[in-house]
């Protein structure tokens, strides 16, 4: 079920090569138009917009979305690619997947090992810009490759963080599954990891999602369950999965206080390869909370590392304290351990790529 409205463009709020944000005559919310699907509009263009999320006041709200444009369509140019994304839906379209590149067939035909490379697993989209900014602060020459799966937003272009990062030469992105909008597209996570490691030779490889993760308050009904699949794939390819622990001592929800159940459940109940969990410096009482949460939960011998000092503290705090990124409405000063956990994982992985 969806709420839609036939309307007209009143103004162009923002535009770049990937999206337009327009104000329409029949909504107080701006609407996002994805240029990969629709031609750009001008003032007076007739539109159909999807208002479902704004009508329900959801976290995925804040914007309406252009569903149809009453304007001339663009010419379709046929090429050798045949991989469809958003398959069997009205907006299905063809992409040039890396697996279809003839020169890369040897890379994908063989079982190529990640050679124990440390791969970061990041549950939330808010972690993405922090990971990149901390990495570059620690090593300005580091190349960073982010792999985005389809357990949140299918179109990562709606993220202002992604639109900023995509313009940078040492930031690469691969969208997998039904997710779209990356610099590269891949059919599977395994192929994306092969490409990131064996072709891009990225110093830092991160698996994450676009905006819009979901949770139901139940044990298994949340997007973070997919992280177990990421970890198992990394392990099967000979890599070392490094989880960013979702930490908070400011969240008033029991399931997210201390170490979130979004980390504990997928890691300890559904992950079958050894992983690493890197903790930032914690107060004694904070560490006791986490240790109690992890009592008698281990099915696999995961390695927990508790840092005694924040790595490269001055540089990291400079990035974190001035950053505008928030998680669940909280910034660095409100909930420092969430952000410091991210920076510790980045530092740990960058050290691993030079050791």
Secondary structure, 3 states (H helix, E strand, C coil): CCCEEEEEEEEEEEECCCEEEEEECCCCCCEEEECCCCCCCCCCCEEEEECHHHHHCCCCCCCEEEEEECCCCCCCCCCCCCEEECCCCCCCEEECEHHHCHHHHHHHHCCCCCCCCEEEECCCCHHHHHHHHHHHHHCCCCCEEEEEECCCCCEHHHCHHHHHHCCCCCEEEEEECCCECCCEEECCHHHHHHHHHHCCCCCEEEEEECCCCCECCCCCCEHHHHHHHHHHHHHHCCCEEEEECCEECCCCCHHHCEECHHHHHHHHHHCCCCCEEEECCCCHHHHHHHHHHCCCCCCCCCEEEECCCCCCHHHHHHHHHHCCCCECCECCCCCHHHHHHHHHHHHHHHHHCCC
